[in-house]
């Protein structure tokens, strides 16, 4: 269970090291974690390929990095 700002910071740092078109899958808790990270990723201009809820209530978010 990671605090919300940390989820986005970790995701953003990983995306910064990737090339445009690369895919990143992140696991996030339900609630504020998934909603804030999803919104922030889209505001950064990246694409959400899929958002899949797992049996335990967590989410897998597949992100496609766009050119920065």
MMTF fields as JSON, N, C-alpha, C and O atoms, coordinates in Angstrom:
{
  "mmtfVersion": "1.0.0",
  "mmtfProducer": "UNKNOWN",
  "numBonds": 271,
  "numAtoms": 272,
  "numGroups": 68,
  "numChains": 1,
  "numModels": 1,
  "chainsPerModel": [1],
  "groupsPerChain": [68],
  "chainIdList": ["A"],
  "bondAtomList": [4, 2, 8, 6, 12, 10, 16, 14, 20, 18, 24, 22, 28, 26, 32, 30, 36, 34, 40, 38, 44, 42, 48, 46, 52, 50, 56, 54, 60, 58, 64, 62, 68, 66, 72, 70, 76, 74, 80, 78, 84, 82, 88, 86, 92, 90, 96, 94, 100, 98, 104, 102, 108, 106, 112, 110, 116, 114, 120, 118, 124, 122, 128, 126, 132, 130, 136, 134, 140, 138, 144, 142, 148, 146, 152, 150, 156, 154, 160, 158, 164, 162, 168, 166, 172, 170, 176, 174, 180, 178, 184, 182, 188, 186, 192, 190, 196, 194, 200, 198, 204, 202, 208, 206, 212, 210, 216, 214, 220, 218, 224, 222, 228, 226, 232, 230, 236, 234, 240, 238, 244, 242, 248, 246, 252, 250, 256, 254, 260, 258, 264, 262, 268, 266],
  "bondOrderList": [1, 1, 1, 1, 1, 1, 1, 1, 1, 1, 1, 1, 1, 1, 1, 1, 1, 1, 1, 1, 1, 1, 1, 1, 1, 1, 1, 1, 1, 1, 1, 1, 1, 1, 1, 1, 1, 1, 1, 1, 1, 1, 1, 1, 1, 1, 1, 1, 1, 1, 1, 1, 1, 1, 1, 1, 1, 1, 1, 1, 1, 1, 1, 1, 1, 1, 1],
  "groupList": [{"groupName": "UNK", "atomNameList": ["N", "CA", "C", "O"], "elementList": ["N", "C", "C", "O"], "formalChargeList": [0, 0, 0, 0], "bondAtomList": [1, 0, 2, 1, 3, 2], "bondOrderList": [1, 1, 2], "singleLetterCode": "X", "chemCompType": "L-PEPTIDE LINKING"}],
  "groupTypeList": [0, 0, 0, 0, 0, 0, 0, 0, 0, 0, 0, 0, 0, 0, 0, 0, 0, 0, 0, 0, 0, 0, 0, 0, 0, 0, 0, 0, 0, 0, 0, 0, 0, 0, 0, 0, 0, 0, 0, 0, 0, 0, 0, 0, 0, 0, 0, 0, 0, 0, 0, 0, 0, 0, 0, 0, 0, 0, 0, 0, 0, 0, 0, 0, 0, 0, 0, 0],
  "groupIdList": [1, 2, 3, 4, 5, 6, 7, 8, 9, 10, 11, 12, 13, 14, 15, 16, 17, 18, 19, 20, 21, 22, 23, 24, 25, 26, 27, 28, 29, 30, 31, 32, 33, 34, 35, 36, 37, 38, 39, 40, 41, 42, 43, 44, 45, 46, 47, 48, 49, 50, 51, 52, 53, 54, 55, 56, 57, 58, 59, 60, 61, 62, 63, 64, 65, 66, 67, 68],
  "secStructList": [7, 7, 7, 2, 2, 2, 2, 2, 2, 2, 2, 2, 2, 2, 2, 2, 6, 1, 7, 6, 6, 7, 3, 3, 3, 3, 3, 3, 7, 6, 6, 2, 2, 2, 2, 2, 2, 2, 2, 2, 2, 2, 2, 6, 6, 7, 3, 3, 3, 3, 3, 3, 3, 7, 6, 6, 1, 7, 3, 3, 3, 3, 3, 3, 7, 7, 7, 7],
  "xCoordList": [0.853, 0.0, 0.899, 1.437, 1.059, 1.958, 1.154, 0.105, 1.63, 0.92, 0.793, 1.694, -0.33, -0.657, 0.422, 0.764, 0.971, 1.968, 3.169, 3.771, 3.508, 4.656, 4.361, 5.251, 3.123, 2.749, 3.032, 3.643, 2.584, 2.772, 4.246, 4.736, 4.95, 6.373, 7.157, 7.969, 6.933, 7.636, 7.295, 8.172, 6.023, 5.593, 6.226, 6.723, 6.211, 6.78, 8.279, 8.779, 9.006, 10.448, 10.749, 11.686, 9.959, 10.151, 9.863, 10.617, 8.78, 8.451, 9.533, 9.813, 10.137, 11.201, 12.397, 13.12, 12.606, 13.729, 13.387, 14.246, 12.149, 11.699, 11.656, 11.694, 11.576, 11.464, 9.988, 9.153, 9.673, 8.315, 7.857, 8.591, 6.652, 6.089, 6.265, 5.595, 7.168, 7.359, 6.123, 5.391, 5.907, 4.754, 5.217, 6.212, 4.491, 4.759, 3.48, 2.419, 3.566, 2.428, 2.702, 3.733, 1.773, 1.911, 0.715, -0.409, 0.972, -0.08, -0.412, 0.475, -1.694, -2.144, -3.317, -4.116, -3.402, -4.542, -5.793, -5.718, -6.934, -8.21, -8.38, -7.721, -9.253, -9.561, -8.697, -8.505, -8.173, -7.419, -6.172, -5.81, -5.509, -4.278, -4.529, -3.83, -5.494, -5.746, -6.282, -5.861, -7.195, -7.787, -6.778, -6.754, -5.948, -5.003, -3.864, -3.438, -3.371, -2.288, -2.798, -2.122, -3.963, -4.519, -4.691, -4.314, -5.253, -5.469, -4.125, -3.976, -3.169, -1.869, -1.112, -0.47, -1.179, -0.509, -1.099, -0.366, -2.414, -3.067, -2.718, -2.529, -2.631, -2.254, -0.819, -0.489, 0.024, 1.401, 1.461, 2.501, 0.345, 0.274, 0.489, 0.558, 0.598, 0.783, -0.576, -1.607, -0.572, -1.812, -2.02, -1.08, -3.262, -3.642, -4.122, -5.141, -3.379, -3.753, -4.875, -5.843, -4.74, -5.787, -5.731, -4.716, -6.86, -7.022, -7.835, -9.023, -7.187, -7.81, -7.861, -6.837, -9.069, -9.196, -8.918, -9.433, -8.106, -7.728, -8.732, -9.543, -8.666, -9.588, -9.488, -10.472, -8.307, -8.126, -8.545, -8.402, -9.06, -9.512, -8.463, -8.78, -7.22, -6.173, -6.345, -7.186, -5.534, -5.64, -4.292, -3.252, -4.307, -3.137, -3.415, -4.407, -2.526, -2.655, -1.539, -0.362, -1.901, -0.927, -0.817, -1.793, 0.379, 0.636, 1.548, 2.532, 1.241, 2.118, 2.761, 2.067, 4.088, 4.789, 4.721, 4.949, 4.403, 4.422, 5.714, 6.443, 6.003, 7.214, 7.149, 6.089, 8.301, 8.314, 9.052, 9.163],
  "yCoordList": [-1.174, 0.0, 1.236, 1.615, 1.86, 3.001, 4.294, 4.363, 5.328, 6.613, 7.148, 6.968, 7.805, 8.235, 9.04, 8.699, 10.087, 10.839, 9.976, 10.188, 9.018, 8.152, 7.257, 7.009, 6.768, 5.948, 6.692, 6.145, 7.938, 8.705, 9.031, 8.926, 9.421, 9.76, 8.566, 8.712, 7.403, 6.188, 5.871, 5.508, 6.009, 5.74, 6.743, 6.36, 8.018, 9.062, 8.863, 9.015, 8.526, 8.292, 7.125, 7.185, 6.083, 4.934, 5.328, 4.966, 6.064, 6.505, 7.414, 7.364, 8.237, 9.143, 8.381, 8.898, 7.15, 6.329, 5.489, 4.773, 5.565, 4.726, 5.518, 6.749, 4.778, 5.376, 5.49, 4.721, 6.452, 6.6, 5.284, 4.653, 4.888, 3.638, 2.469, 1.448, 2.6, 1.534, 1.428, 2.4, 0.236, -0.019, -0.282, -0.971, 0.271, 0.071, -0.403, 0.186, -1.463, -1.944, -1.692, -2.106, -1.009, -0.732, -1.301, -1.287, -1.804, -2.319, -1.238, -0.68, -0.951, 0.117, -0.349, -1.189, 0.22, -0.057, 0.603, 1.555, 0.092, 0.673, 2.028, 2.309, 2.851, 4.134, 5.258, 5.392, 6.072, 7.263, 6.933, 7.689, 5.819, 5.469, 5.331, 5.961, 4.536, 4.315, 5.578, 5.921, 6.272, 7.444, 8.578, 9.227, 8.826, 9.941, 9.623, 10.494, 8.394, 8.043, 8.04, 8.553, 7.478, 7.451, 8.874, 9.158, 9.75, 11.134, 11.839, 12.544, 11.658, 12.324, 11.831, 12.624, 10.546, 9.978, 10.574, 10.925, 10.687, 11.265, 12.743, 13.23, 13.462, 14.875, 15.046, 16.063, 14.064, 14.084, 13.789, 13.979, 13.323, 13.068, 11.629, 11.325, 10.734, 9.317, 8.658, 9.2, 7.503, 6.797, 5.621, 4.903, 5.437, 4.273, 3.202, 3.37, 2.103, 1.01, 0.18, -0.169, -0.134, -0.894, -0.651, -0.24, -0.921, -0.778, -1.988, -2.09, -2.906, -4.189, -4.368, -4.31, -4.587, -4.825, -6.289, -7.181, -6.523, -7.865, -8.392, -7.634, -9.683, -10.306, -9.71, -9.7, -9.213, -8.65, -7.178, -6.552, -6.622, -5.234, -4.261, -3.106, -4.708, -3.831, -3.709, -4.379, -2.842, -2.583, -2.754, -2.487, -3.198, -3.177, -2.126, -2.199, -1.152, -0.062, -0.207, -0.152, -0.393, -0.503, 0.846, 1.363, 1.402, 2.749, 2.665, 1.925, 3.407, 3.548, 4.922, 5.939, 4.949, 6.234, 6.941, 6.338, 8.225, 9.04, 9.825, 9.865, 10.439, 11.245, 12.389, 12.969, 12.707, 13.796, 14.996, 16.009],
  "zCoordList": [0.0, 0.0, 0.0, 1.04, -1.159, -1.329, -1.333, -1.974, -0.622, -0.646, -2.073, -2.892, -2.362, -3.728, -4.447, -5.579, -3.847, -4.627, -5.02, -6.073, -4.185, -4.475, -5.676, -6.49, -5.798, -6.957, -8.258, -9.175, -8.33, -9.561, -9.783, -10.908, -8.741, -8.879, -9.396, -10.31, -8.835, -9.3, -10.751, -11.535, -11.105, -12.484, -13.441, -14.5, -13.078, -13.931, -14.122, -15.237, -13.059, -13.173, -14.112, -14.908, -14.013, -14.904, -16.358, -17.26, -16.58, -17.936, -18.509, -19.707, -17.669, -18.126, -18.688, -19.539, -18.214, -18.672, -19.895, -20.41, -20.365, -21.471, -22.774, -22.779, -23.874, -25.204, -25.593, -25.115, -26.461, -26.968, -27.589, -28.349, -27.256, -27.763, -26.822, -26.973, -25.836, -24.851, -23.965, -23.776, -23.428, -22.571, -21.143, -20.918, -20.189, -18.772, -18.107, -18.314, -17.311, -16.543, -15.07, -14.542, -14.41, -12.986, -12.242, -12.744, -11.03, -10.153, -9.138, -8.492, -9.007, -8.121, -7.272, -7.688, -6.065, -5.193, -5.744, -6.522, -5.335, -5.719, -5.032, -4.031, -5.566, -4.943, -5.474, -6.682, -4.552, -4.932, -5.744, -6.646, -5.442, -6.163, -7.653, -8.447, -8.055, -9.484, -10.137, -11.241, -9.485, -10.135, -10.303, -11.348, -9.296, -9.406, -10.37, -11.128, -10.35, -11.27, -12.706, -13.598, -12.943, -14.295, -14.838, -15.975, -14.032, -14.456, -14.706, -15.705, -13.825, -13.964, -15.191, -15.88, -15.469, -16.643, -17.92, -18.844, -17.967, -19.141, -19.277, -20.392, -18.163, -18.215, -18.712, -19.323, -18.454, -18.946, -20.446, -21.076, -21.017, -22.445, -22.849, -24.04, -21.879, -22.196, -22.413, -22.015, -23.039, -23.353, -22.414, -22.075, -22.001, -21.205, -22.178, -22.847, -22.249, -23.15, -22.532, -23.208, -21.246, -20.571, -19.071, -18.509, -18.462, -17.013, -16.576, -16.88, -15.859, -15.533, -14.019, -13.338, -13.506, -12.068, -11.771, -12.446, -10.764, -10.342, -9.307, -8.776, -9.032, -8.076, -6.675, -5.935, -6.306, -4.961, -4.884, -3.834, -5.981, -5.997, -6.504, -6.788, -6.622, -7.157, -8.671, -9.27, -9.275, -10.713, -11.388, -10.786, -12.634, -13.501, -14.564, -15.29, -14.639, -15.589, -16.609, -16.253, -17.883, -18.956, -19.653, -20.196, -19.627, -20.146, -21.351, -21.332, -22.394, -23.553, -23.458, -23.426, -23.415, -23.338, -24.691, -25.74, -24.637, -25.84, -25.873, -24.881, -26.98, -27.091, -26.103, -25.87, -25.521, -24.542, -25.073, -24.382]
}
